[in-house]
Amino acid sequence: MKTSTFEWLCGLLEPLLECRDPVDSPLNLPAEARLGIGLFRLATGADYPEISGRFGVSEADAKFCVKHLCRVLCTNYRFWVGFPSPTELDSVSGRFETLTGLPNCCGIISCTRFIIERANASGSITQNDAEQESIAAQIVVDSSSRILSVVAGFRGNKSNIQILKSSTLYKDIEKGALLNLSRPVEVNEVAVPQYLVGSAEYNLLPWLLVPFLDPEAGSVEENFNNVHRLMLVVSLKAMASLRNWGVLNRPMKTDYKSAVACIGACSILHNMLIMREDDSAFCYELDDQVVDNQNIASLVGTCVEENALVIRKALATRAKR
């Protein structure tokens, strides 16, 4: 993180960081130190004994600073990862259309998973695989890899489509509270509603477009898939950038609730860094295999709404070559 970003963040959070101390144990630490301790844990994933030695505080105080920073970010600044308003979505979809040629796209949806090391029966942390569990986060991003929505806390053994269908995002879209609040765009006499795009791990829906299965070479369907692949790269960069936060890049030695808070805090900080044009934690390069693996799944055996097929076919004619 750039010095200027740290100073901006400290000024933003100072009143909230200093307004609370551990019960019966005043910290007597300025906001800069409290923020530094919290950010050091999130940025490096360092264990609390290391943080204690580096900052000259007790492990208990270090844990308090980290927990309080996450609480402040996730409670008071959650709007940084709030789903855009209808007016804001127009801007989001406009940038997607400029980039891809596809109108009315409002985001790219994906899931990523993190590992937690649980305490065993004696209360200590173990590195045995049997004592580890996966926690999933569902993320929607715009064309700049800015996070538009993040929900964490799902069991990591669930599939992406299972996670989607159990999320409030799915329920809100299905009942019309999100997306479809503006008039559809007409493409080849087909009314195209606002929609998201996702990998082939998802089902094709009128508001969720996945790639075509085995398109013919040189066809508009193949071209759509090429554009779709570029859009997935944007999402993958956001997820890789989250993993550049050290606390998320290794098994988290913490409880489930604290892990969710760390994911939320890092997501908010990710957006803050983008707004500040601070690319110190941003991932620009990805392994091609990681990208290609996103579209391995097929739609064989799934029930697809006819309207979704019509919408995707119409949009394929608009994808940039």
N, C-alpha and C positions, 0 to 999 in steps of 0.2 A: 504494500500500500504506500502510495506517495505521501510525503510529509504534509503536503497541502490538503490531501484527503483526510488524513488523520486529524489535522487541526480543524477542518470543517466539521468532521464527525464529532469531535470533542465539544465544539461549540454547540452543536445540535443536541447532544445528549447530556451535557453537563448537569442541568438541574435534576434530571431524572436519575442519573448515576449517583449523585451525592445525597439524594433525599432519603436513602434507606441504608441502614447498617444492620449487621447481625444483632439479634436480641442480646442485650447486656454486654455487647462487645464492640464499642465504636472502632471503626477502621482507622480513622485519622489519615485517610489517603485522599489526595486530590483526584479530581475527575480524570485527569490525564493518566494517572497510575492505574486507576480502576479500569479505564478503557484499554490501556496497554496490556494489562493482565488478561482481560477477556479476549482481546484480539489475538494475543500471542497463542493462547490455547486454540482458538478457532483456526488460525493461519497455519500453525505448525503441528497441531495434534499432540503437543508435548504433554507428558504426564505431570501430575500435580507436584511431585517432589522436585522435578526440574524447574517448574514455574516458581515454586517457593524459594529455591536457591537463587534463581536469576533475579527475582524482584524483591527479595528480602522480606517476605511475608510468610505467615504460617500457611500450611496446606488448606486449612479450613477457610482462611480469608481468601485464598486464591480461588477455591471452589465457589465461594460466595460471589466474588467479582464476575466469574464466568457465568454463573447461573443468573445473576442479576442483569448482566448485559443481554443475555438471550431473552430474558423476560421482558425487558424494556423494548427491545427490537420487535419481538413477536406480539406484544400487547399494544404498544403505542405507535408502531410504524408498520403495522401489517398492511396498511393501504399501499405500501410500495410494491406489494405482490397481489393487489386486489384486481379482479377481472375488470377490464375497461368498461366505461359507460358506452352507450350506443354512439355518442358523438366521437368518443375516442376510438371506437372500433372502426369508424369510417377512415380514420387516419391509418390505423393498422392495416386494413384491407387495401388501402391505396398504395402503401409501400410494397405489399406483397404483389400487387398487380404490376407495378413498375418492374419488380425483380423477375417475375415469372410469367407475366401475361395472364395469370389466372385471377379473375375478379371475385370479390366477396369472400376471400379467404381471411379468417380472423385468428389464425394461430396454428401451431404445430403441437400436437399432443404426444407425450411419451412417458415412460416410466423408467426410473432408475432405482437401484437397490444398494443398500449399505449394510454393513455387518456390525452387530453388537456382540460384545463379549459379556455374557451374563455372570453374575455371582453364583458360585456353587452353594451347596448346603451349609458350608462353614462361613459363608459371607464373603469369601475371597474371589477375586477374578481369575478365571482359568482360560488358557488358550486352546483347550481341547475343542475339536470340531463339534463334539456333542453339546458343548456349553455355549455355542455360538448360534445366533439366529439372524435372519435377514429382515430388514425393514425397508419397505418400498415407499417411494414418493412419486406422485403423479404430477407432471409439470406441463404447462402450456407456455410456449414462447412466441415472440413476434419475430420479424425478419432480422432484427439486430441481436437476437439471442436474449433479449430482455424477457424476464419471467412475468407472464401475465396471470398465472395461477399456479399455486403449489399446495398440494395436500399430502402430508406425510403421516405415517403411522400404520399403513396397511402391512399385513404379513407378507413377507417377501416371496413366499411360495405360491402366492396367487398369480394367475396370469394377468397380463395387461388388461384384457377385456373384462376379467372378473373385477379388477380394481376399478376400472371405469364405471361399470354398472353399479358398484356399491358406493360411488362417490356422489357428493351433492352436485358436482358439475353436471353429471349425466342426468340426474333428476331435474335440475333446473332447466337444462336445455330441452328435455323431453316435454316438460310442462309449459315451455315457452317463456320462461323467466329470463333466459339468456339466449343470445342469438335470435335471429328471425324477428327482431324488433324493428327492423327497417324493411323497406320493400325489396323483394327479390330482384336480381339482375337478370335480364333476358339475354340468353345466349342461344342462337339458332332456334328461336321460338320456344325455348325451354326456360322455365322460371327457376333460377339458381338461387337458393337461399344462402344466408351466411353459413359458413361451415369451417371445420377444422380439418387438417390432414394428419394422418398417422401412418405408421408402418403396417406391413401386412400381418402383424400380430393382432391387429384390430379387425373388427367386422366392418364391412362397407355399410354405411348408413347415409341417408340424405344429407346429414350435417357432419359426416365424418368420412373423408375420402381416402382410400388406400390405393396402392398401385394395381394396375392390370396384371392378370396372370398370363405369362407367356405371350406377350404381344408380338405381332408380326414385325419383322425388321422393316424400318422405314415408315411405319404407320404412325398415325397421330397418337395412337395408344402408347407406342414405344416412346414417342417424344414426351408425352405426359409423364411417363415413368421417369424419364431423364430429369425433367423439371422437379418431379416429386422427390427424387433422390437428393437433389441439391437442397431442397427444403429440409429434408431430414438431417442434412449436415448441420444446418443452423441449430436444430434442436440438440444434436449430439455435442456440438461445441458448448452449448449451455450446460449440459450435464457434465462434460469434461471439466469445464471451468469450476463447477461446484466442487468437483473432486480435487481441484487445486487447493482448496481449503484443507489443510492437513488433517483436521479432525474428522473429515469425511473420507479421507483417502486411505484409512486404515481401520481395523476393527475398533469401534468405540467402546471403551471400558466404562460404561455408564448404564443407567437404567433406561427403559423404553421411553419414558416421558422426556427425559433429558436429551435423548438422542433426537427425538422429534423436534425439540426446541433448537438444537444445534442445526438441524437441516433448515428449519425456518429462518433462523438468524443468518445463516450463510446465504440463503436465497435473497433475503432483503439486502444484505451487504453486496451481493453480486449486482443487483439492480442499481444500488447507490454508486458503485464503481463505474458502471456503464454511464450513468448520468454525469458523473464527474470526468468522463473520458479518461479514466484511470484503468489501463489494461494490465496492471501488474498481476492479476490473478486470472486473466482470460486465456483460454486455450484456442490457438489459431489453427493448429494442425491436428489431423486425425489419421489413424491407420485406415487405409482403404478397406481392409477386411471388416473392420468395425462397422463401416457404412454399409457394405454389401450385405452383412448379416441381418440388417434390419428388414430385408424384403424376402427372406427365405420362406416364410410361411405362405400357405396358399388358402384360397377361399373354398376349396373343394369340400363339400359336405355341409356347408353353412347355408342358412336361409337368408337370401338377400332381397331387400325390397326393390321392386321394379323401378320405382322412382329414383332410387339411388343410382342404379345402373344408367338411367337416362341422363341424370345430372352429370355424372362423371364423363359419359361419352360426349356430351355437349362441351364440357370444359376442356376436354382433350384437344378440341379444335382451336383453342385459344392459347395453349401453352407455347411459350417462346421456343424457337429452335436455336 
